[in-house]
Amino acid sequence: MARQAKYKLIFAPEAIEHLDRIESRSLGLLERSIREQLTYTPGEETRNRKPLEPPAPFSAAWEIRCGPDNRFRVFYDVDLEAREVRVLAIGIKDRNRLFIGGEEYEA
């Protein structure tokens, strides 16, 4: 069985700033989840990965849910031809509220 080619992960400057606002004890798990879910099949819908309908935060086409109680949200786009995933935003979901970079967004 042939191995699938990897996708290159590119973090937007805003997404890196969003990571700075997440508690350090969760960063390792969050980064590992992003790598595991987006490196090989980022455009495949799963239970915790879904395409978004506009308007989505940061004009993202996809979202993954990860972390304890699926409280983290990662918004991203996929370029299938270039085999790149651009992580656009990372937020925290608290009940029906979504916080990205310290600001509340419509969930």
C-alpha positions as CSV (number, residue, x, y, z in Angstrom):
1,M,0.0,0.0,0.0
2,A,1.4,3.4,-1.0
3,R,1.9,6.1,1.5
4,Q,-0.1,9.3,1.0
5,A,1.9,12.4,0.4
6,K,2.0,14.9,3.2
7,Y,0.4,18.3,3.2
8,K,2.6,21.2,4.3
9,L,1.2,23.1,7.3
10,I,1.4,26.9,7.1
11,F,0.3,29.0,10.1
12,A,-1.0,32.5,9.4
13,P,0.5,35.1,11.6
14,E,-2.9,35.6,13.3
15,A,-3.1,31.9,14.1
16,I,0.3,32.0,15.8
17,E,-0.9,35.0,17.9
18,H,-4.0,32.9,18.8
19,L,-1.8,30.1,20.1
20,D,-0.1,32.6,22.4
21,R,-3.4,33.1,24.1
22,I,-3.9,29.4,24.9
23,E,-2.7,28.0,28.2
24,S,0.7,26.4,27.8
25,R,-0.4,23.1,29.3
26,S,-2.7,22.5,26.3
27,L,-0.3,23.6,23.6
28,G,1.4,20.3,23.1
29,L,-1.9,18.4,22.7
30,L,-3.3,21.1,20.4
31,E,-0.2,21.1,18.1
32,R,-0.2,17.3,18.0
33,S,-3.9,17.2,17.1
34,I,-3.3,19.7,14.3
35,R,-0.4,17.7,12.9
36,E,-2.3,14.4,13.1
37,Q,-5.5,15.6,11.6
38,L,-4.2,17.9,8.9
39,T,-1.0,16.3,7.6
40,Y,-2.5,13.6,5.4
41,T,-6.2,14.0,4.8
42,P,-7.2,17.6,5.6
43,G,-10.0,17.7,3.0
44,E,-11.8,14.6,4.3
45,E,-14.8,15.0,6.5
46,T,-14.8,13.1,9.8
47,R,-16.6,13.3,13.1
48,N,-14.4,16.2,14.3
49,R,-13.5,17.7,11.0
50,K,-16.1,19.4,8.8
51,P,-16.4,21.9,5.9
52,L,-17.9,25.2,6.8
53,E,-20.5,27.4,5.2
54,P,-19.8,31.1,4.7
55,P,-19.6,33.3,6.6
56,A,-17.1,31.4,8.7
57,P,-14.5,33.0,11.0
58,F,-11.5,34.2,9.0
59,S,-13.2,33.0,5.8
60,A,-12.0,29.5,6.6
61,A,-13.4,26.6,4.6
62,W,-12.8,23.9,7.2
63,E,-12.9,23.4,11.0
64,I,-11.5,20.7,13.3
65,R,-12.6,20.2,16.9
66,C,-10.0,18.8,19.3
67,G,-8.7,18.8,22.8
68,P,-10.4,18.0,26.1
69,D,-14.2,18.0,25.5
70,N,-13.4,19.2,21.9
71,R,-13.1,22.7,23.3
72,F,-10.5,23.9,20.7
73,R,-11.5,24.9,17.2
74,V,-9.0,25.2,14.3
75,F,-10.1,27.0,11.2
76,Y,-8.2,26.3,8.0
77,D,-8.1,26.2,4.2
78,V,-6.8,23.4,1.9
79,D,-4.9,23.8,-1.4
80,L,-5.1,20.3,-2.9
81,E,-2.9,21.1,-5.9
82,A,-0.1,22.7,-3.8
83,R,-0.7,20.1,-1.0
84,E,-0.8,22.9,1.6
85,V,-3.0,23.5,4.6
86,R,-3.2,27.1,5.8
87,V,-4.2,27.4,9.5
88,L,-6.1,30.7,9.7
89,A,-7.4,30.8,13.3
90,I,-7.4,28.9,16.5
91,G,-10.1,29.4,19.1
92,I,-11.7,28.1,22.3
93,K,-15.3,27.1,22.4
94,D,-17.0,27.6,25.8
95,R,-20.6,26.3,25.6
96,N,-22.2,28.3,22.8
97,R,-19.5,31.0,22.8
98,L,-16.4,31.0,20.5
99,F,-13.3,33.0,21.5
100,I,-10.5,33.6,19.0
101,G,-7.6,35.7,20.1
102,G,-9.5,37.0,23.1
103,E,-12.4,38.2,21.0
104,E,-15.8,36.6,20.9
105,Y,-17.1,35.4,17.5
106,E,-20.5,34.1,16.5
107,A,-20.4,30.3,16.9
